[in-house]
Amino acid sequence: MKKLTLLILSSFLFTACTSAGPEITPPSEEIPEIMDADIATDIIEEEAVEEEATEEETTEEEVTEEEVTEEETTEEEVVEEKTTEAANAEYTTYTKETYDSLLGQSPVVLYFHANWCPVCIQLDSDISGAIADFPAGSTILKLDFDEEIELRQEYGVTVQSTLITINAAGEVIEKLSAPSNSDLIAAIEKTL
């Protein structure tokens, strides 16, 4: 019982000393008098390994948070800075003016996107990266899922990463949820 109590106390003391900073050192020289030196060394080494693992987890979490923040910032900058155009296909941020000018005039795709949605972020990247593969004359408007509530209701959209293809006459042709680029291209071709 004394060894267990001593082990718990020395573990607590070691943790307190190591978290206090380098100026305080654990009393490892006192431990061998009461218990076997090998056991004390093993305990100290195990605690050091556990502490390193905790530090690594914290560092990985911080790096992941930084990467997500950088990706969101980069993504927002790209969308705000320019409209991606290639081979007459267009991928741009939704505005009411653009929507009104296209509806009933040319095919359009409404993409209900949420910045917090991992599927949306990937889909956005897929579309941006392959816009040259999309049919000429097609326009994809990226809407904010959380902000465009009226359009969500009008088109019956209940889930982010939903795309609505609309033909030049303003008729809904197809409603897709997180489609691959090839499925989206096929749906757009039906509107032409």
Backbone as a ProteinNet text record, in pm:
[ID]
protein_1_A
[PRIMARY]
MKKLTLLILSSFLFTACTSAGPEITPPSEEIPEIMDADIATDIIEEEAVEEEATEEETTEEEVTEEEVTEEETTEEEVVEEKTTEAANAEYTTYTKETYDSLLGQSPVVLYFHANWCPVCIQLDSDISGAIADFPAGSTILKLDFDEEIELRQEYGVTVQSTLITINAAGEVIEKLSAPSNSDLIAAIEKTL
[TERTIARY]
82.2	0	86.5	197.6	287.6	347.6	381.9	441.6	341.5	216.3	113	91.3	82.5	64.6	182.7	302.3	422.3	425.5	385.6	382.8	286.5	169.4	70.1	121.8	177.9	230.4	346.6	436.1	550.2	504.3	403.6	348.9	289.2	211.2	150.5	257.6	357.2	465.6	543.3	570.6	642.5	564.4	434	349.1	348.1	334.2	331.3	464.3	573.3	705.3	732.9	698.4	728.2	639.9	519.1	433.4	467.4	539.8	576.3	689.8	768.3	876.3	1008.5	1110.1	1239.8	1315	1275.8	1349.3	1322.5	1217	1185.5	1207.3	1279.2	1303.8	1238.9	1188	1123.7	1225.3	1181.4	1273.7	1301.5	1356.7	1380	1486.7	1574.8	1678.2	1620.7	1505.2	1444.2	1366.5	1317.1	1231.9	1306	1430.4	1497.5	1513.7	1516	1530.5	1410.5	1292.8	1171.9	1132.8	1154.5	1118.2	1233.7	1221.5	1324.7	1351	1474.8	1513.2	1461.5	1459.9	1410.6	1262.2	1183.8	1040.5	1019.2	1091.9	1078.5	1115.8	1222.4	1264.9	1159.8	1104	999.1	878	839.8	723.2	750.2	866.4	901.5	904.1	961	967.3	827.3	740.3	603.2	530.3	546.9	481.1	534.8	664.2	723	666.6	650.8	593.8	449	371.9	232.2	225.1	314	314.5	350.6	448	484.5	367.6	295.3	180.1	73	49.5	-49.1	-4.8	124.3	175.6	161.1	188.8	175.3	30.2	-65.3	-207.2	-248.3	-202.3	-234.9	-178	-54.2	8.8	-66.6	-105.6	-180.3	-313.5	-383.4	-510.9	-490.4	-384.4	-357.1	-327.6	-246.5	-212.9	-338.1	-423.8	-546.8	-635.1	-650.9	-732	-674.4	-540.2	-476.7	-499.4	-486.2	-506	-648.7	-748.3	-888.3	-911.5	-856.9	-873	-808.2	-687.5	-619.6	-698.7	-754.1	-832.7	-956.8	-1027	-1147.4	-1113.4	-1005.6	-965.5	-929.7	-849.3	-809.5	-930.9	-1020.4	-1140	-1225.5	-1245.1	-1325	-1258.8	-1125.1	-1053.9	-1069.8	-1058	-1069.3	-1207.6	-1311.5	-1447.9	-1474.8	-1427.6	-1453.6	-1372.1	-1248.6	-1160.2	-1202.5	-1247.5	-1272.1	-1383.4	-1429.1	-1523	-1440.8	-1454.6	-1378.2	-1449.2	-1382.1	-1438.4	-1339.8	-1387.4	-1304.9	-1397.9	-1363.7	-1443.4	-1589.6	-1612.5	-1745.1	-1831.9	-1777.8	-1850.2	-1810.7	-1903.7	-1877.8	-1918.2	-1832.2	-1859.4	-1838	-1944.5	-1936	-2026.2	-1999.9	-2081	-2216.4	-2319.3	-2456.4	-2476.3	-2542.8	-2600.3	-2740.6	-2829.3	-2967.3	-2970.3	-2887.5	-2882.5	-2840.9	-2737.4	-2690.9	-2798.5	-2857	-2962.9	-3079.3	-3125.4	-3237.9	-3205.6	-3080.8	-3044.1	-3033.3	-2999.5	-2983.6	-3114.2	-3195.5	-3316.5	-3410.2	-3441.9	-3528.3	-3454.9	-3324.8	-3244.8	-3143	-3082.1	-2980.4	-2978.6	-2919.8	-2912.8	-2831.9	-2875.6	-2806.2	-2813.7	-2710.3	-2707.3	-2697.5	-2784.9	-2778.9	-2712.7	-2601.8	-2525.9	-2541	-2615.2	-2638.3	-2521.3	-2432.2	-2303.3	-2302.6	-2235.4	-2215.1	-2066.1	-2010.5	-1866.6	-1824.8	-1916.8	-1887	-1902.6	-1943.7	-1973	-1853.1	-1792.5	-1676.8	-1708.3	-1827.2	-1865.9	-1873.7	-1928.8	-1939	-1801.2	-1711.7	-1576	-1508.4	-1523.9	-1464.3	-1530.3	-1661.5	-1735.5	-1696.4	-1682.6	-1639.8	-1503.1	-1412.8	-1279	-1284.9	-1367.8	-1382.2	-1434.9	-1535.7	-1594.7	-1493.7	-1431.4	-1332.7	-1217.4	-1172.5	-1057.7	-1086.2	-1213.2	-1246.8	-1348	-1355.8	-1455.4	-1439.5	-1322.1	-1298.6	-1370.7	-1402.6	-1471.5	-1622.8	-1675.1	-1819.5	-1865.8	-1990.2	-2041.1	-2036.8	-2001.7	-1998.6	-2136.6	-2139.7	-2265.6	-2330.8	-2273.1	-2332.8	-2278.8	-2365.4	-2327.6	-2368.7	-2273.5	-2299.9	-2291.1	-2400.7	-2405.4	-2393.5	-2294.8	-2269.4	-2344.6	-2446.2	-2529.1	-2487.9	-2509	-2484.9	-2609.1	-2594.3	-2704.3	-2774	-2696.9	-2752.1	-2821.5	-2784.6	-2839.2	-2957.2	-2956.3	-3057.6	-3176.6	-3244.6	-3355.1	-3473.5	-3505.2	-3618.1	-3595.1	-3474.5	-3445.6	-3445.7	-3397.2	-3401.6	-3545.7	-3633.9	-3775.3	-3837.8	-3805.6	-3861.4	-3826	-3703	-3658.7	-3662.7	-3712.7	-3726.2	-3593.8	-3497	-3364.1	-3360.3	-3327.1	-3319.9	-3179.3	-3089.5	-2954.8	-2853	-2746.9	-2638.8	-2574.9	-2496.6	-2433.6	-2536.6	-2649.7	-2752.3	-2734	-2747.8	-2740.1	-2869.6	-2921.4	-3044.1	-3006.9	-3038.1	-3013.1	-3142.7	-3130.5	-3246.1	-3216.4	-3311.9	-3289.6	-3314.2	-3293.1	-3305.7	-3448.3	-3546.3	-3686	-3720.4	-3625.5	-3649	-3709	-3711.2	-3768.6	-3660.7	-3694.8	-3602.4	-3593.9	-3473.7	-3452	-3413	-3323.6	-3277.6	-3228.5	-3244.6	-3196.6	-3095.6	-2972.8	-2864.7	-2809.9	-2767.9	-2706.7	-2563	-2468.1	-2324.4	-2284.2	-2313.2	-2280.7	-2132.4	-2089	-1954.2	-1957.1	-1841.5	-1837.5	-1903.2	-1881	-1939.1	-2092	-2147.8	-2293.5	-2347.7	-2274.7	-2318	-2311.8	-2207	-2193.6	-2308.7	-2340	-2451.1	-2583.9	-2603.4	-2726.7	-2732.2	-2618.7	-2612.8	-2643.8	-2591.3	-2614.3	-2762.5	-2839.6	-2984	-3054.4	-2990.6	-3052.6	-3024.8	-2929.9	-2889.8	-2977.7
-119.1	0	125.4	123.7	238.2	264	154.3	170.2	232.4	189.3	244.3	392.2	428.4	567.7	651.3	599.1	669.3	683.8	578.8	581.3	689.1	695.8	797	936.7	955.4	1087.2	1128.3	1036.3	1072.2	1100.3	1027.7	1054.8	1194.3	1229.3	1362.7	1469.9	1448	1543.9	1559.8	1450.1	1455.2	1536.1	1510.1	1583.5	1731.8	1763.1	1902.9	1971.4	1901.8	1960.6	1980.9	1884.4	1896.6	2000.2	2019.3	2120.3	2259.7	2269	2399.1	2463.2	2383.8	2439.7	2371.8	2408.8	2342.3	2377.9	2486.5	2526.4	2433.6	2354.2	2261.4	2120.5	2040.1	1902.7	1806.9	1694.3	1597.7	1534.3	1496	1438.8	1292	1260.9	1121.5	1056.9	1138.8	1081.3	1028	1074.6	1028.4	899	875.4	759.8	628.2	612.4	482.9	438.7	530.7	490.1	408.7	439.4	375.9	259.9	272.6	165.4	136.4	31.2	-13.8	95.1	122.8	228.5	199.3	71.2	35.9	68	40.3	69.6	220	296.3	441.9	497.4	445.7	491.5	459.2	337	297.5	389.5	420.7	507.5	645.9	699.8	833.1	832.9	729	720.8	708.9	627.9	614.1	747.3	820.4	950.4	1047.4	1041.8	1129.4	1096.2	966.6	925	972.6	956.2	1002.4	1153.2	1226.4	1371.7	1410.9	1342.5	1371	1343	1233.1	1199.3	1306.9	1356.7	1463.2	1589.2	1623.3	1741.1	1724.1	1602.8	1577.1	1591.6	1540	1552.1	1698.4	1775.8	1919	1986.8	1955.8	2016	1977.2	1850.1	1805.6	1877.4	1896.7	1968	2112.2	2177	2315.6	2326	2231.6	2232.7	2211.3	2116.9	2090.6	2214	2280.7	2402.2	2509.8	2524	2623.5	2590.3	2461.2	2421.2	2450.2	2418	2442.5	2591.5	2672.6	2817.2	2868.9	2819.4	2861.9	2821.2	2697.7	2651.4	2737.2	2768.3	2849.9	2988.6	3047.5	3179.9	3177.5	3081.1	3070.9	3050.9	2963.9	2936.8	3061.9	3134.5	3256.3	3360.4	3372.5	3469.4	3437.6	3309.4	3270	3301.8	3269.3	3293.9	3443.3	3521	3663.9	3735.2	3692.4	3761.8	3749.4	3632.1	3614.5	3516.4	3518.1	3420.7	3328.4	3198.8	3105.9	3083.5	3113.6	3093	3013.4	2915.5	2839.7	2768.8	2768.4	2702.3	2745.5	2871.5	2930.1	2873.2	2790.7	2748.1	2846.1	2874.1	2975	2922.5	2947.5	2911.2	3037	3090.5	3219	3222.8	3319.5	3339.7	3398.7	3349.1	3393.5	3539.9	3610.5	3741	3739.4	3812.5	3816.7	3868.6	3966.6	4023.1	3918.5	3844.1	3739.6	3633.9	3591.6	3490.9	3539.1	3661.5	3716.8	3729.1	3766.4	3782	3647.6	3541	3409.2	3330.1	3340.8	3260.3	3289.1	3185	3197.8	3239.8	3263.6	3306.7	3200.9	3135.5	3034.2	2931.4	2814.7	2712.2	2762.6	2722.8	2762.8	2648.2	2639.5	2543	2622.7	2594.5	2655.9	2555.8	2598.6	2512.5	2568.1	2495.9	2536.5	2487.6	2578.9	2551.4	2607	2536.3	2586.7	2579.6	2689.2	2693.9	2595.4	2553.6	2462.5	2315.5	2290.7	2154.5	2095	1987.5	1927	1876.2	1822.2	1773.2	1890.6	2002.7	2122.5	2175.1	2176.7	2225.7	2139.7	2007.7	1918.1	1935.6	1945.3	1963.2	2094.6	2198.2	2328.3	2316.4	2247.5	2226.6	2145.9	2042.9	1959.4	2040.6	2121.2	2202.1	2305.2	2377.4	2479.5	2419.6	2304.6	2241.2	2184.6	2161.4	2098.3	2179.8	2309.7	2391.9	2384.3	2362.2	2352.2	2231.6	2133.6	2012.7	2031.1	2138.1	2159.2	2213.8	2184.9	2227.5	2379.1	2418.1	2560.3	2620.2	2740.6	2809.9	2778.4	2687.4	2655	2749.2	2782.4	2870.4	2802.7	2795.3	2739.8	2855.5	2880.2	2985.9	2922.8	2965	2913.3	2999.7	2941.2	3011.7	2974.4	3064.9	3036.9	2966.3	2839.7	2757.2	2821.5	2882	2939.2	3073.4	3144.2	3277.8	3279.6	3194.2	3197.6	3106.5	3139.9	3057.7	3056.7	3170.1	3176	3083.9	3086.9	2999.5	2852.4	2824.6	2686.5	2638.4	2721.8	2684.6	2672.8	2766.2	2765	2636.4	2588.7	2469.7	2342.6	2351.3	2232.8	2175.5	2260.8	2216.2	2208.7	2090.6	2071.8	2036.3	2010.4	1966.7	2049	2093.4	2161.1	2062.8	2112.4	2035.8	1983.7	2054.7	2021.4	2113.1	2056	2133.4	2115.8	2226.4	2226.6	2269	2186.7	2225.5	2281.3	2395.2	2466.3	2493.7	2464.1	2487.8	2634.6	2668.3	2806.9	2860.6	2771.8	2814.4	2837.7	2811.2	2832.1	2712.3	2597.1	2475.3	2394.4	2345.4	2258.8	2125.9	2087	1961.2	1850.2	1882.7	1778.2	1840.1	1762.1	1800.2	1694.2	1736.2	1643.5	1672.9	1569.4	1587.1	1536.4	1628.2	1597.7	1508.4	1550.9	1466.7	1470.2	1368.2	1371.5	1470.1	1512.2	1604.8	1542.7	1414.3	1350.7	1348.1	1323.4	1326.2	1467.8	1565	1704.5	1747.7	1710.4	1743	1680.2	1554.7	1487.4	1559.5	1605.2	1678.2	1811.9	1879.6	2008.7	1987.7	1881.2	1853.9	1834.4	1788.4	1771.6	1907.9	2013.4	2145.9	2220.2	2171.2	2241.6	2207.3
0	0	0	74.6	79.3	-58.9	-130.8	-263.2	-360.3	-351.2	-439.1	-410.1	-283.7	-245.4	-292.8	-271.7	-314.5	-466.3	-534.6	-680.2	-730.4	-671.2	-710.7	-679.8	-561.2	-523.8	-613.9	-640.8	-725.3	-868.8	-914.8	-1047.5	-1052.8	-950.3	-944.3	-936.5	-854.3	-838.1	-967.8	-1034.1	-1161.7	-1264.2	-1274.7	-1369.7	-1335.2	-1208.3	-1166	-1196.2	-1172	-1194.8	-1343.3	-1424.4	-1567.8	-1634.8	-1584	-1645.2	-1593.8	-1482.4	-1426.5	-1505.2	-1573	-1654	-1624.8	-1700.5	-1688.5	-1560.1	-1492.5	-1373.1	-1254.4	-1259.5	-1150.5	-1203.2	-1129.5	-1172.9	-1075.3	-1126.4	-1036.8	-942.7	-826.4	-726.6	-755.1	-871	-907.9	-820.7	-759	-674.5	-541.8	-499	-374.8	-395.5	-511.4	-538.2	-517.2	-562	-545.3	-400.7	-304.9	-165.3	-119.7	-169.1	-121.6	-210.7	-341.8	-433.5	-527	-597.3	-690.2	-795.1	-823.7	-918.3	-1058.8	-1099	-1233.5	-1247.4	-1145	-1149.3	-1158.3	-1078.9	-1080.8	-1218.1	-1277	-1410	-1513.8	-1507.7	-1602.6	-1592.1	-1469.4	-1447.3	-1505.6	-1479.1	-1529.9	-1681.6	-1741.5	-1887.8	-1948.9	-1886.9	-1936.7	-1933.6	-1823.8	-1813.4	-1918.2	-1945	-2047.2	-2185	-2215.2	-2343.4	-2355.6	-2248	-2248.7	-2270.1	-2205.6	-2220.6	-2364.2	-2424.4	-2563.5	-2656.9	-2632.3	-2716.2	-2705.5	-2584.4	-2565.4	-2639.4	-2630.5	-2701.5	-2852	-2905.3	-3048.8	-3092.3	-3012.5	-3045.8	-3050.9	-2952.8	-2949.9	-3073.5	-3108.7	-3225.7	-3352	-3366.9	-3484.7	-3494.3	-3379.8	-3381.1	-3425.5	-3373.8	-3412.1	-3561.2	-3614.5	-3756.6	-3839.8	-3801.4	-3875.8	-3877.2	-3763	-3757.3	-3848.3	-3848.6	-3934.6	-4081	-4119.1	-4257.8	-4302.8	-4219.1	-4253.8	-4272.2	-4180.3	-4190.7	-4318.6	-4350.9	-4472.8	-4595.9	-4596.4	-4710.9	-4729.3	-4618.1	-4627.3	-4681	-4629.4	-4674.5	-4822.1	-4864.3	-5003.8	-5091.6	-5050.7	-5129.3	-5143.9	-5034.9	-5040.3	-5129.5	-5119.9	-5202.1	-5349.9	-5384.2	-5524.1	-5577.2	-5501.2	-5547	-5557.9	-5460.9	-5462.9	-5569.5	-5590	-5682.4	-5826.9	-5863.9	-6006.2	-6032.7	-6151.3	-6201.3	-6289.1	-6267.6	-6347.3	-6479.8	-6586.6	-6719	-6801.8	-6872.3	-6964.4	-7060.2	-7184.8	-7288.3	-7279.8	-7246.7	-7237.7	-7126.2	-7039.6	-6919.7	-6809.5	-6720.7	-6618.9	-6480.8	-6383.1	-6244.1	-6161.5	-6105.7	-6037.4	-5914.9	-5829.8	-5710	-5749	-5685.9	-5712.1	-5674.4	-5764	-5731.6	-5790	-5731.6	-5781.6	-5924.6	-5954.5	-6088.6	-6191.9	-6160.3	-6252.9	-6270.9	-6161.8	-6166.1	-6252	-6227.7	-6303.6	-6452.3	-6484.1	-6625.2	-6696.7	-6624.7	-6687.5	-6693.4	-6590.9	-6581.8	-6699.2	-6771.8	-6888	-7014.1	-7004.3	-7119.5	-7162	-7064.5	-7093.7	-6980.9	-7008.2	-6903.1	-6783.3	-6666.2	-6544.3	-6442.6	-6361.3	-6251.7	-6122.6	-6029.3	-5897	-5802.6	-5745.6	-5654.6	-5513.3	-5427.9	-5290.2	-5205.4	-5173.9	-5110.5	-4968.7	-4877.8	-4741.1	-4710.1	-4661.4	-4632.1	-4523.7	-4439.3	-4329.2	-4369.4	-4493	-4539.5	-4613.6	-4562.2	-4628.7	-4769.7	-4789.4	-4922.3	-5019.4	-4973.6	-5057.9	-5095.6	-5000	-5025	-5130.8	-5119.4	-5218.8	-5355	-5357.3	-5482.6	-5549	-5469	-5520.5	-5587.6	-5521.8	-5576.7	-5706.1	-5708.7	-5829	-5947.1	-5922.5	-6030.3	-6079.4	-5987	-6024	-6103.3	-6060.3	-6124.2	-6262.2	-6292.9	-6421.5	-6501.6	-6477.4	-6545.4	-6697.7	-6745.8	-6890.5	-6950.7	-6869.8	-6917.3	-6928.2	-6871.9	-6871.2	-7006.3	-7042.6	-7173.2	-7193.3	-7313.5	-7348.5	-7327.4	-7275.1	-7252.2	-7119.5	-7043.6	-6913.4	-6806.5	-6712.1	-6600.9	-6470.9	-6380.3	-6247.4	-6149.3	-6079.4	-5979.1	-5840.5	-5766.6	-5631.9	-5531.4	-5467.9	-5370.2	-5228.6	-5136.7	-4995.5	-4940.6	-4907.2	-4857.1	-4737.6	-4648.6	-4526.3	-4549.3	-4654.3	-4679.1	-4776.3	-4875.5	-4982.2	-4949.5	-4841.8	-4791.6	-4888.9	-4948.4	-5042.6	-5162.9	-5217.7	-5332.5	-5290.5	-5170.1	-5120.1	-5115.5	-5064.7	-5054.8	-5193.7	-5280.6	-5416.3	-5490.9	-5473.2	-5545.1	-5459.9	-5337.7	-5252.2	-5206.4	-5185.3	-5142.5	-4990.1	-4938.6	-4793.9	-4746	-4839.6	-4804.9	-4883.4	-4813.8	-4884.1	-4980.8	-5072.1	-5180.7	-5280.5	-5290.4	-5388.9	-5509.1	-5628.7	-5752.1	-5828.8	-5882	-5960.3	-6101.9	-6200.4	-6339.5	-6397.6	-6462.6	-6518.6	-6666.1	-6753.5	-6896.3	-6931.9	-7060.2	-7106.4	-7091	-7086.3	-7069.7	-6921.7	-6832.1	-6689.8	-6618.5	-6685	-6625.8	-6554.3	-6435.5	-6362.8	-6436.7	-6470	-6542.1	-6444.5	-6352.3	-6261.3	-6130.7	-6022.5	-5889.3	-5848.1	-5820.2	-5787.3	-5648.2	-5580.4	-5450.1	-5455.7	-5437.8	-5438.2	-5555.7	-5677.7	-5793.1	-5826.9	-5898.9	-5954.9	-6071	-6117.5	-6231.1	-6354	-6376.5	-6495.3	-6487	-6368.4	-6352.3	-6370.2	-6319.4	-6334.2	-6480.6	-6550	-6692.9	-6772.4	-6740.9	-6809.1	-6782.8	-6660.1	-6626.1	-6698.4	-6707.5	-6778	-6926.9	-6983.6	-7126.6	-7156.1	-7058.5	-7076.6	-7087.3	-7034.9	-7038.3	-7169.2	-7246.2	-7368.9	-7485.7
[MASK]
++++++++++++++++++++++++++++++++++++++++++++++++++++++++++++++++++++++++++++++++++++++++++++++++++++++++++++++++++++++++++++++++++++++++++++++++++++++++++++++++++++++++++++++++++++++++++++++++

